[in-house]
């Protein structure tokens, strides 16, 4: 446990994370901890049975994190959205491998980031490969996340993007970082699948899932 706690203390000191709430367990009652440094605020709850380890970590002279502190829990609807998309395949509304960029034009028009001009403006080129449902579902459609791509983070800073976007289009109005189908990066692809579902069904994602 010392290594985990030392890592967290170091991350707090360096400002990598604002705080951590950690809880770990497994069915035998042996504590299991995963590296928390890949996300800015994290709750770890693993396994079954009684919690064997729980501790909170807070920075000095700042917000105090407690075991019942409410934190963002991201990506929890990706599985449900993927299942919903597969249902639409069963209904004959879409296929895995046909180009769907025309159905999500705000994503389909994005070009591929190739570099930056001297003034910081992004340099892009037109996309060549199709955007398919398969590629969206498997994080291989060319998209990324700011926290995983230095290039996208630089684009967002140049655009002075909002820190609190209200829609998928506002949150991910960013260029692609590779040709669809030619690489992989955990991404906003499934957020775009949600838009695709809305376009095909005429219902927003919440309505469809209900």
RAQUITA-V190941 format. One line per field, one symbol per residue. ss: DSSP state (@ for helix, = for strand, . for the rest). psi: psi as a letter, one per 20 degrees, with the letter a starting at -180 (. if undefined). burial: b if it has 24 or more other C-alpha atoms within 12 Angstrom, else e. A space follows every 50 residues. Layout:
# RAQUITA-V190941
ss->???
psi->???
burial->???
This chain:
# RAQUITA-V190941
ss->.@@@@@@@@@@@@@....======................====...... ..======...................@@@@@@@@@@@@@........=. @@@.@@@@...=====.....====......=@@@@@........@@@.@ @@@@@@@@@........@@@@....=............@@@@@@@@@@@@ @...@@@@@.
psi->hggghggggghghijhqirpoppqrrhijpqppqpjjiqhppppoqarap phppqqpqqqkappprhjpprpnqjijgghhggghhhhghijirrhjqpj hiimhhhhiprppiaqrhjipqprrqqhqqorhghghjlkjiraqhiioh ghhhggghilqqimqirgghhkmqrrirppijapppajghhhhghggghh ijqrggggh.
burial->eeeebeebbebbeeeebbbbbbbbeeeeeebbbeebbebbbbbbbbeeee eebbbbbbeeeeeebeeeeeeeeeeeebeebbebbbebeeeeebebeebb bebbebbbbbbbbeeeeeeeebbbeebebbbbbbbbbbbbbbbbbbeebe bbbbbbeeeeeeeeeeeebebbbbbbbbbbbeebbbbbbbbbbbbbbbbb beeebeeeee
